[in-house]
Amino acid sequence: MAQSNTVRILDGSTFVVSEDTGDIEATPSEPTGFFSLDTRYLSTWVLTVNGDRLTPLSYDDLQYYEARFFLVPGMATHYVDAKLSIIRERAVGGSFRETLTILNHDEKPIDLEIRMEAASDFADLFQVKDEILNKKGEIYTEVESDRLRLGYRRGNFIRETLISASPAPRYDRKGFAYSIHLQPNERWESEIDVKTMALSPGGRDLRMGLRAHTTERLALQHDLEEWIARAPKVNSQHDRVASTYRRSLIDLAALRFSPLSLGGASLPAAGLPWFMTMFGRDSILTCLQTLPFTPELSKTTLRILASLQGTRFDDFRDEDPGRILHEMRYGETAAFEEQPHSPYYGSVDATPLFLVLLDEYEQWSGDTGLVMELERECRAALRWIDDYADLVGSGYIWYERRNTDTGLENQCWKDSWDSISYRDGTLPPFPRATCEVQGYAYDAKLRAARLAREFWGDPDFADRLEREAAELKERFNRDFWVEDGQYYALALDPDGRQCDVLSSNIGHLLWSGIVDHDRAEKIAEHLVGPRLFTGWGVRTLAEGEVRYNPIGYHNGTIWPFDNSFIAWGLRRYGFAEEAAVIASGILDAATYFEGRLPEAFGGYPRELTKFPVEYPTACSPQAWSTGTPLLLLRTMLGLEPHEGHLAVEPRLPIGMGRIEVLDIPGRWGRVDAFARGRLDMHRLTD
């Protein structure tokens, strides 16, 4: 049973955020409404009975795509003597359908006026996020014999909402209504269908044929059941592990998004409500987290990102040849180039991460065909790293936006304006080179060397990449090491001066492999030490730094995805106990969010709060937070592909009990992994 007074249901880029009555009364600054492809199709959806608003008794989130609201007329003080029950059942899937049921509990007949107020401002999600609703086109309403048409037209950009119901109501310009007569104990129902149209100049819906463009509940239920059935099964003596894993699988299913250019295949959207679209970095990192469990997401993600790889120099979009996109949007502001996300390439890490994911995917799947198919795109990505990303000529990847009006200032994963600082709290000039991106580049070159040698038939290129990676590692360990703190700097400024704060980014260096082994132990100590580790997880910025704030977006909060990669990195360097400590803290936190980890939560010490403190504007569900429990499971069980077989070296936190992960797919067939303390085993199955 849901507890919040905001109800969210979703299916990919289509979602509804409403009150706990089911009503929608949107404001220009709140992501309330019915959205699809970055456009709000309903901003008003208010039900009244005899002119009165309704009061909620309770509501259920039945599945990610449907909810049920139980309501009574009048004020809360009338609950006990209510003679009428109203049930709203809602399902979303491309468009949405609502079933309205009214039950008369009185011994007398009753006459009712049922009304639904309906309207749309057709706000672009970016306009809502920026709290600026400035429509430059025409909003229109057409009352037709069998439906109500709400529309918005600006040149060739046309969006429409079509509302119909059965039995047929009376439509007017502000909604529709019924006049009904109910006998004692009689029930009345209406089926309401709300279709969204994203029209091309020829009048065709741009989304026809996509998997998500459907309102059939049975199809969505069948799809969810198949999705769960294909995934490995997780059993655990500790309830939090199995329940959190299942919640993650369901949320991953909900976040699957079908871009218009992909013909119905899906990849993970980044997060509800603001980021229900394709992101390069977010989609890649989510795929890395979930690869052993849902490998099909990786193949789709790699293909779509390759197809949209940068091909030219475009300052407005921060595009370069070979660069992997940051974000794609489909709303009005992107269509009219009022913001650059059509697509936007202002990400400094998506390009090396693209190479990392392709290699990791091949190691798990054995899909050599995709490696061959994407050779040209991989070589272009490597050229971007060498030729276009090194803005200073120092051998590092740097970033500085060329679109100074609407481009992102910080183009690493900590992309808020104040996330990169010196120890004294001041902000460095641009360009900037953050530490974790150099680790990604190191990892990308080593992985690309393997692909070149084993699949592309180019051993000379492989040798060159390995030499460049070795040189990068040596240079990095010299330039980024903060001697008086015994950790790596968050970033370098263009003069080579260190942004010498202690941050969570040093954990990403471990999973990339760029850390010298004689320094790894000190990094591990910092990551589980009191300045960074709260008991729930690792803070983005260490306590004691000038800009530290336990609820600062990138300056002290805990990001579950960040922690999952930190744990993976600790395990790579042999710090299994430290990895297990972080995994245990994050999984403990998940129980307070009903298994659904948010984008971020407060970085307060565990002994101070006793529960994880919610971050007020965190996305939930969010893709890489949803993927976090899966990567933590992989890390705790020590699951790694190794020369055609699966290596398993479990190390569970104390008190975790036994964990089983059954039927893991891969090039070796299907694998079951078991763990209980240090008595572990694995077996191959058919």
C-alpha positions in Angstrom: 0.0 0.0 0.0 1.5 3.3 -1.0 1.9 6.0 1.6 2.8 9.2 -0.3 0.0 11.6 -1.4 1.5 11.7 -4.9 0.8 8.7 -7.2 3.1 7.9 -10.1 2.5 5.3 -12.8 4.6 5.0 -15.9 5.5 3.0 -19.0 8.8 4.3 -20.5 8.5 7.9 -21.5 4.8 8.0 -20.8 3.8 8.7 -17.2 1.1 10.2 -14.9 1.7 12.0 -11.7 -1.4 12.8 -9.8 -2.8 13.5 -6.3 -4.0 10.6 -4.2 -7.5 11.2 -5.4 -6.4 10.6 -9.0 -7.0 14.3 -9.8 -4.5 16.4 -11.8 -4.2 20.1 -11.2 -0.9 21.0 -12.7 1.1 24.2 -12.1 3.8 25.6 -14.5 6.5 24.5 -12.0 5.4 21.0 -10.9 5.8 17.8 -12.9 2.1 16.8 -12.3 0.1 15.6 -15.2 -0.1 13.1 -18.0 3.2 13.2 -20.0 4.5 11.5 -23.1 7.7 12.2 -25.1 8.5 15.3 -23.0 5.0 16.9 -23.5 2.3 17.3 -20.9 -0.9 16.1 -22.6 -3.2 16.6 -19.6 -2.7 19.4 -17.0 -6.3 19.3 -15.6 -8.1 16.0 -14.9 -10.5 16.6 -12.0 -13.5 14.4 -11.0 -16.5 15.8 -9.1 -19.8 14.2 -8.0 -22.7 16.6 -7.7 -20.2 19.5 -7.8 -18.2 18.1 -4.9 -14.5 17.1 -4.9 -13.7 13.6 -3.6 -11.8 12.5 -0.6 -9.4 9.5 -0.7 -9.8 6.5 1.5 -6.8 4.7 0.1 -5.0 3.8 -3.1 -2.9 1.0 -4.5 0.0 0.9 -6.9 -1.0 -2.3 -8.5 1.9 -2.5 -11.0 4.2 0.2 -12.3 1.7 1.0 -15.1 -1.6 0.9 -13.1 -3.2 2.2 -9.9 -6.5 2.1 -8.1 -8.1 4.9 -6.0 -10.9 4.4 -3.5 -12.8 7.6 -2.9 -15.9 9.0 -1.1 -17.7 12.3 -1.6 -17.3 15.3 0.7 -14.9 15.9 3.6 -13.0 13.4 5.6 -15.3 13.7 8.6 -18.1 12.0 6.5 -16.1 8.7 6.0 -18.2 6.7 8.5 -21.5 7.6 7.0 -20.6 7.6 3.3 -23.5 6.3 1.1 -21.4 6.3 -2.1 -18.1 4.7 -3.1 -16.1 5.9 -6.1 -13.3 3.8 -7.6 -10.9 5.0 -10.2 -8.8 2.4 -11.9 -6.0 3.8 -14.2 -3.5 2.2 -16.5 -0.9 3.8 -18.6 0.9 2.5 -21.7 1.7 5.0 -24.4 -1.7 6.5 -23.6 -3.9 5.9 -20.7 -7.3 4.4 -19.8 -9.4 5.0 -16.7 -12.3 3.0 -15.4 -14.7 4.9 -13.2 -17.0 2.9 -10.9 -19.7 4.3 -8.6 -21.5 2.2 -6.0 -24.7 3.3 -4.2 -24.8 1.9 -0.7 -28.0 3.7 0.3 -31.4 2.1 0.6 -32.8 4.9 -1.5 -32.2 5.7 -5.2 -30.0 8.6 -6.0 -29.4 11.1 -8.9 -25.9 12.1 -9.6 -24.1 14.6 -11.8 -20.7 13.1 -12.7 -18.2 15.5 -14.2 -14.6 15.3 -15.4 -12.8 18.6 -16.0 -10.1 18.1 -18.7 -7.6 20.5 -20.1 -4.0 20.6 -21.3 -1.3 23.3 -21.4 0.9 21.1 -23.6 3.9 22.2 -21.5 7.3 21.0 -22.6 8.9 19.1 -19.6 11.9 21.5 -19.9 9.5 24.4 -19.4 8.1 22.8 -16.3 11.6 22.1 -14.9 12.7 25.7 -15.6 9.4 27.1 -14.3 8.9 29.0 -17.5 5.7 28.3 -19.4 5.9 30.4 -22.5 3.8 28.9 -25.3 4.4 30.4 -28.8 1.8 28.4 -30.6 -2.0 27.9 -30.6 -3.8 25.8 -28.0 -7.2 24.7 -29.3 -10.2 22.7 -28.2 -12.7 20.9 -30.5 -15.9 19.3 -29.3 -16.8 16.4 -31.6 -19.8 14.1 -31.6 -17.9 11.2 -30.0 -14.9 12.8 -28.3 -13.1 15.9 -27.0 -10.0 17.0 -28.9 -7.4 19.1 -27.1 -4.6 20.3 -29.3 -1.5 22.5 -29.7 0.0 23.7 -33.0 3.2 25.6 -33.6 4.2 25.3 -37.2 4.7 21.6 -38.0 4.9 20.7 -34.3 1.4 19.3 -33.5 0.4 17.5 -30.3 -3.2 16.4 -29.5 -5.1 14.7 -26.7 -8.2 12.8 -27.7 -10.7 12.0 -24.9 -13.5 9.5 -25.4 -15.7 7.5 -23.0 -18.2 4.7 -23.0 -21.1 5.1 -22.3 -21.1 8.3 -24.3 -21.1 11.4 -22.1 -22.0 15.0 -22.9 -18.8 16.7 -24.1 -18.1 20.4 -23.8 -15.0 22.6 -24.1 -14.1 22.1 -20.5 -14.5 18.3 -20.2 -17.5 15.9 -20.1 -20.3 14.9 -17.8 -22.9 12.3 -17.1 -26.3 12.5 -15.4 -27.1 9.1 -13.8 -29.7 7.5 -11.7 -28.7 4.7 -9.3 -31.0 2.3 -7.6 -30.1 1.0 -4.1 -26.9 -1.2 -4.3 -26.6 -0.5 -8.0 -23.2 0.1 -9.6 -22.4 2.3 -12.6 -19.2 2.2 -14.8 -17.6 4.3 -17.4 -14.5 3.5 -19.5 -12.5 6.6 -20.4 -9.8 6.5 -23.0 -7.2 9.2 -23.4 -5.0 9.0 -26.5 -2.0 11.1 -27.2 -1.0 12.1 -30.7 2.4 13.4 -31.8 1.6 14.3 -35.3 3.9 14.6 -38.3 3.0 17.3 -41.0 1.2 14.5 -42.9 -1.1 13.8 -39.9 0.5 10.4 -39.0 1.4 9.7 -35.3 5.1 9.6 -35.1 5.0 6.7 -32.6 2.9 4.2 -34.5 4.5 0.7 -34.3 6.4 1.3 -31.1 6.1 -1.3 -28.3 5.1 1.4 -25.7 2.3 2.8 -27.9 -0.5 0.7 -26.5 -3.1 0.9 -23.7 -3.7 -2.9 -23.4 -3.3 -3.9 -19.8 -3.1 -7.6 -20.6 -0.2 -7.0 -23.1 1.7 -5.0 -20.4 1.0 -7.7 -17.8 2.2 -10.4 -20.1 5.3 -8.4 -21.0 6.2 -7.8 -17.4 5.7 -11.5 -16.6 8.0 -12.5 -19.5 10.6 -9.9 -18.4 10.7 -11.3 -14.9 10.7 -14.9 -16.1 13.8 -14.3 -18.3 15.8 -12.7 -15.5 17.8 -14.8 -13.0 16.1 -15.8 -9.8 17.4 -14.5 -6.5 16.7 -16.3 -3.2 18.0 -15.1 0.1 17.7 -15.7 3.8 17.6 -11.9 4.2 14.3 -10.7 2.9 15.6 -7.3 1.9 17.8 -8.8 -0.9 15.2 -10.7 -2.8 12.5 -8.1 -2.4 14.8 -5.2 -3.5 15.9 -7.3 -6.5 12.4 -7.9 -7.6 11.5 -4.2 -7.1 14.5 -3.4 -9.3 13.4 -5.7 -12.1 9.9 -4.2 -12.1 11.3 -0.7 -12.2 13.7 -1.5 -15.0 10.7 -2.8 -16.9 8.8 0.4 -16.2 11.7 2.6 -17.4 12.2 0.8 -20.7 11.9 3.5 -23.4 11.5 3.1 -27.1 13.1 6.0 -29.0 11.3 7.1 -32.2 14.4 6.1 -34.3 14.7 2.6 -32.8 11.7 0.8 -34.3 10.2 -0.5 -31.1 13.3 -1.8 -29.3 13.9 -0.4 -25.8 16.6 1.0 -23.6 16.4 2.4 -20.1 15.2 6.0 -19.7 17.1 7.8 -17.0 14.5 8.7 -14.4 11.0 10.0 -13.4 9.9 12.7 -13.7 12.6 14.9 -15.3 14.6 12.4 -17.3 12.2 10.0 -19.0 14.3 9.9 -22.2 17.6 8.6 -23.6 20.8 9.6 -21.9 24.2 8.4 -23.0 25.9 8.2 -19.6 22.9 7.0 -17.6 21.9 4.3 -20.1 25.5 3.0 -20.4 26.0 2.8 -16.6 22.6 1.2 -16.0 23.5 -1.4 -18.6 26.9 -2.1 -16.9 25.0 -2.6 -13.6 22.4 -4.9 -15.1 24.3 -6.8 -17.7 24.4 -10.2 -16.1 20.7 -10.0 -15.4 19.1 -8.2 -18.4 21.7 -8.3 -21.2 19.3 -7.3 -23.9 19.3 -3.7 -22.7 23.0 -3.4 -23.5 22.7 -4.5 -27.1 19.9 -2.0 -27.8 21.7 0.8 -26.0 25.0 0.2 -27.9 23.2 0.2 -31.2 21.2 3.3 -30.7 24.1 5.3 -29.3 26.3 4.2 -32.2 23.6 5.3 -34.7 23.5 8.8 -33.2 27.2 9.2 -32.7 28.5 12.7 -33.5 29.6 13.3 -37.1 30.3 17.0 -37.3 31.3 20.1 -35.3 28.2 21.8 -33.9 28.8 24.4 -31.2 25.1 24.6 -30.3 24.9 20.9 -29.5 28.5 20.6 -28.3 28.9 17.9 -31.0 32.2 16.5 -32.3 32.9 13.6 -34.7 32.9 10.4 -32.7 31.3 11.8 -29.6 28.5 9.8 -27.9 25.4 11.8 -27.1 24.4 13.0 -23.7 20.6 13.5 -24.0 17.8 13.3 -26.5 14.5 15.2 -26.2 11.3 15.2 -28.3 9.4 18.2 -26.9 8.7 21.7 -28.3 11.8 23.4 -27.0 14.1 20.8 -28.7 12.1 20.9 -31.9 12.5 24.7 -32.2 16.1 24.7 -31.0 15.4 26.7 -27.9 17.6 24.2 -26.1 20.1 21.9 -27.8 18.8 18.4 -26.9 18.0 17.1 -30.4 20.4 15.4 -29.5 22.8 17.2 -27.2 26.4 15.9 -26.9 27.6 17.7 -23.8 28.9 14.7 -21.9 32.6 14.0 -21.4 32.3 10.5 -20.2 29.7 8.8 -22.4 32.2 8.2 -25.2 34.8 6.2 -23.3 32.0 4.4 -21.4 30.5 3.3 -24.7 33.7 1.4 -25.4 33.7 -0.1 -21.9 30.2 -1.3 -22.3 30.8 -3.0 -25.7 33.7 -5.0 -24.3 31.9 -5.9 -21.1 28.9 -7.0 -23.1 30.9 -9.2 -25.4 32.7 -10.9 -22.5 29.3 -11.8 -21.0 27.4 -12.6 -24.1 29.9 -13.8 -26.7 28.2 -11.6 -29.2 31.1 -11.1 -31.6 28.8 -9.9 -34.3 28.0 -6.7 -32.5 31.7 -6.0 -31.9 32.3 -6.4 -35.7 29.3 -4.3 -36.5 30.4 -1.4 -34.4 34.2 -1.3 -35.2 33.9 2.0 -37.2 32.0 3.7 -34.3 34.6 2.4 -31.8 37.5 3.8 -33.8 35.7 7.1 -34.1 35.2 7.2 -30.3 38.9 6.5 -29.7 39.8 9.3 -32.1 37.5 11.6 -30.2 39.4 10.8 -27.0 42.7 11.6 -28.6 41.9 14.4 -31.0 39.0 16.4 -29.7 38.7 15.8 -26.0 42.2 16.9 -25.1 41.5 20.6 -25.0 44.8 21.5 -23.2 47.2 19.1 -25.0 48.2 17.3 -21.7 46.9 13.8 -22.7 43.7 14.0 -20.6 40.0 14.3 -21.4 38.8 17.9 -20.7 35.5 19.6 -21.0 34.3 23.2 -21.6 31.0 23.9 -23.2 30.9 25.8 -26.5 27.1 26.5 -26.1 27.4 29.1 -23.3 23.7 29.9 -23.3 22.0 26.5 -22.8 24.8 24.0 -22.6 25.9 22.2 -19.5 28.8 23.8 -17.5 29.9 20.6 -15.9 29.8 17.7 -18.3 30.9 14.9 -15.9 28.3 12.9 -13.9 28.4 15.5 -11.2 26.9 18.0 -13.5 25.6 20.6 -11.1 27.2 24.1 -11.2 29.1 23.9 -8.0 30.2 20.2 -7.9 33.9 20.8 -8.8 35.9 22.9 -6.4 39.3 23.5 -4.8 39.9 22.7 -1.1 39.2 26.3 -0.2 35.7 26.1 -1.8 36.4 28.2 -4.8 35.4 27.0 -8.3 38.1 26.3 -10.9 38.1 27.9 -14.4 37.4 25.9 -17.6 38.3 23.6 -19.1 38.3 20.9 -16.4 39.5 17.4 -16.3 37.8 15.2 -13.7 39.6 12.2 -12.3 37.1 9.5 -13.0 36.9 10.3 -16.7 40.6 9.6 -17.0 40.0 6.3 -15.5 37.2 5.6 -18.0 39.6 6.5 -20.8 42.3 4.2 -19.5 39.8 1.3 -19.2 38.4 2.1 -22.6 41.8 1.9 -24.3 42.6 -1.4 -22.7 39.3 -2.9 -23.6 39.4 -1.6 -27.2 42.9 -3.1 -27.5 41.4 -6.5 -26.7 38.7 -6.0 -29.3 41.2 -4.9 -31.9 43.5 -7.9 -31.3 40.8 -10.6 -31.0 38.1 -9.4 -33.5 39.3 -6.6 -35.7 42.5 -8.2 -36.8 44.6 -5.2 -35.9 47.3 -6.2 -33.5 49.4 -3.0 -34.2 46.5 -0.9 -33.2 46.0 -3.0 -30.1 49.7 -2.6 -29.1 49.4 1.2 -29.6 46.3 1.4 -27.4 48.0 -0.6 -24.6 51.1 1.7 -24.7 48.8 4.8 -24.6 46.9 3.3 -21.6 50.1 2.6 -19.7 51.4 6.1 -20.4 48.1 7.6 -19.2 48.2 5.6 -16.0 51.7 6.7 -15.2 50.9 10.4 -16.0 47.6 10.2 -14.0 49.2 8.8 -10.9 51.8 11.6 -11.0 49.5 14.6 -11.7 46.3 13.7 -9.7 47.8 12.3 -6.5 47.2 14.7 -3.5 50.3 13.9 -1.4 49.2 15.6 1.8 45.8 13.8 1.8 46.9 10.5 0.2 44.0 10.4 -2.3 43.4 11.5 -5.9 42.2 15.0 -6.7 38.7 15.5 -8.0 39.9 17.3 -11.0 42.6 19.4 -12.6 42.2 23.0 -13.8 43.7 24.2 -17.1 47.0 25.1 -15.4 47.3 21.7 -13.9 46.4 22.8 -10.4 44.6 20.2 -8.4 41.0 20.5 -7.2 42.2 18.8 -4.1 39.0 17.9 -2.3 38.2 14.3 -1.1 35.3 12.9 -3.1 33.5 9.7 -4.0 35.0 9.9 -7.5 38.1 8.1 -6.3 36.0 4.9 -6.0 35.4 5.1 -9.8 39.1 5.0 -10.3 39.2 1.6 -8.7 36.7 0.0 -11.0 38.5 1.5 -14.0 41.8 0.0 -12.9 43.9 3.2 -13.2 45.0 3.2 -9.5 48.5 2.1 -8.8 48.3 -1.0 -6.5 50.5 0.5 -3.8 48.0 3.3 -3.4 44.8 1.3 -3.5 44.7 0.4 0.2 44.8 4.1 1.1 41.9 4.8 -1.3 39.9 1.9 0.3 40.5 3.4 3.7 39.1 6.7 2.7 36.1 5.2 1.1 35.0 3.4 4.2 36.4 6.0 6.6 34.2 8.4 8.6 34.7 11.4 6.3 33.1 9.7 3.3 31.2 6.7 4.6 28.1 7.4 6.7 27.0 3.9 7.5 24.4 4.1 4.7 26.8 4.7 1.9 29.7 6.9 0.6 29.1 10.6 0.3 29.7 12.5 -2.9 31.9 14.9 -1.0 33.8 14.3 2.3 32.6 15.8 5.5 35.0 18.7 6.4 35.3 20.0 2.9 34.2 23.7 2.5 31.4 22.9 0.2 30.2 19.8 2.1 26.5 19.7 2.7 24.7 16.4 3.5 21.8 17.5 1.3 23.9 19.2 -1.4 23.1 17.6 -4.7 26.7 16.6 -5.5 28.4 17.9 -2.4 27.5 15.5 0.3 24.5 13.4 -0.6 24.7 9.6 -1.1 24.0 8.4 -4.7 23.2 4.6 -4.7 24.6 4.2 -8.3 27.9 5.8 -7.2 28.2 3.4 -4.4 27.5 0.4 -6.6 30.5 1.2 -8.8 32.7 2.1 -5.8 31.9 -1.4 -4.3 32.7 -3.0 -7.7 36.0 -1.1 -7.8 36.9 -2.2 -4.2 36.2 -5.8 -5.1 38.4 -5.5 -8.3 41.4 -4.5 -6.1 40.8 -7.2 -3.6 39.0 -5.3 -0.9 36.0 -7.6 -0.7 35.2 -6.8 3.0 35.1 -3.1 2.3 32.9 -3.7 -0.8 30.5 -5.8 1.4 30.3 -3.0 4.0 29.1 -0.6 1.3 26.7 -3.1 -0.2 25.2 -3.8 3.2 24.7 -0.1 3.9 22.9 0.6 0.6 20.7 -2.5 0.8 19.8 -1.5 4.3 18.8 2.0 3.0 16.7 0.4 0.3 14.4 -1.2 2.9 13.3 2.3 4.0 12.3 3.2 0.4 10.3 0.0 0.0 13.1 -1.5 -2.1 13.1 1.4 -4.6 16.4 3.3 -4.1 16.0 7.0 -5.1 18.4 9.0 -7.2 20.1 10.4 -4.0 19.5 10.7 -0.3 21.0 12.7 2.6 24.6 12.2 3.6 23.9 12.3 7.4 25.7 9.9 9.6 23.7 6.7 10.3 24.0 7.1 14.1 22.5 10.6 13.8 19.4 9.9 11.7 18.7 6.1 12.2 17.1 6.1 8.8 18.1 7.5 5.4 16.9 11.1 4.9 15.1 11.7 1.6 16.4 14.2 -0.9 13.4 16.4 -1.7 13.6 16.4 -5.5 15.2 13.1 -6.2 14.0 11.1 -9.2 12.3 7.9 -8.4 12.4 5.4 -10.0 15.8 6.3 -11.6 17.6 3.9 -13.9 21.0 3.7 -12.3 19.6 3.6 -8.8 17.3 0.8 -10.0 20.4 -1.0 -11.3 22.3 -0.6 -8.1 21.1 -3.7 -6.3 22.0 -5.8 -9.3 25.6 -4.6 -9.5 25.9 -5.0 -5.7 24.7 -8.7 -6.0 27.3 -9.3 -8.7 29.9 -7.7 -6.5 29.1 -9.6 -3.4 29.0 -12.9 -5.3 32.2 -12.1 -7.2 30.6 -12.8 -10.6 33.0 -12.0 -13.4 33.4 -13.4 -16.9 36.9 -14.9 -17.3 38.2 -16.6 -20.4 34.9 -18.1 -21.5 33.7 -19.2 -18.0 32.2 -17.4 -15.0 34.5 -16.8 -12.0 32.6 -16.8 -8.7 34.3 -15.6 -5.4 31.5 -14.7 -3.0 32.0 -12.5 0.0 28.8 -11.5 1.8 28.3 -9.0 4.6 28.0 -10.4 8.1 24.4 -11.3 8.8 23.4 -11.5 5.1 22.9 -15.2 5.3 22.7 -17.4 2.1 22.1 -15.9 -1.3 21.3 -17.8 -4.5 21.3 -16.3 -7.9 19.9 -18.9 -10.3 19.9 -19.2 -14.1 22.3 -16.4 -15.0 22.6 -16.1 -18.8 25.9 -15.9 -20.6 28.2 -17.3 -23.3 28.8 -20.3 -21.0 25.2 -21.3 -20.8 23.2 -20.8 -17.6 24.9 -20.5 -14.3 23.8 -20.8 -10.7 25.8 -19.0 -7.9 25.5 -19.7 -4.2 27.0 -18.0 -1.2 27.0 -18.4 2.5 29.8 -16.7 4.3 33.0 -18.2 3.0 31.5 -21.6 2.1 30.7 -20.9 -1.5 30.2 -22.8 -4.7 28.9 -22.5 -8.2 27.8 -24.9 -10.9 27.1 -24.9 -14.6 23.6 -26.0 -15.7 22.1 -26.7 -19.1 
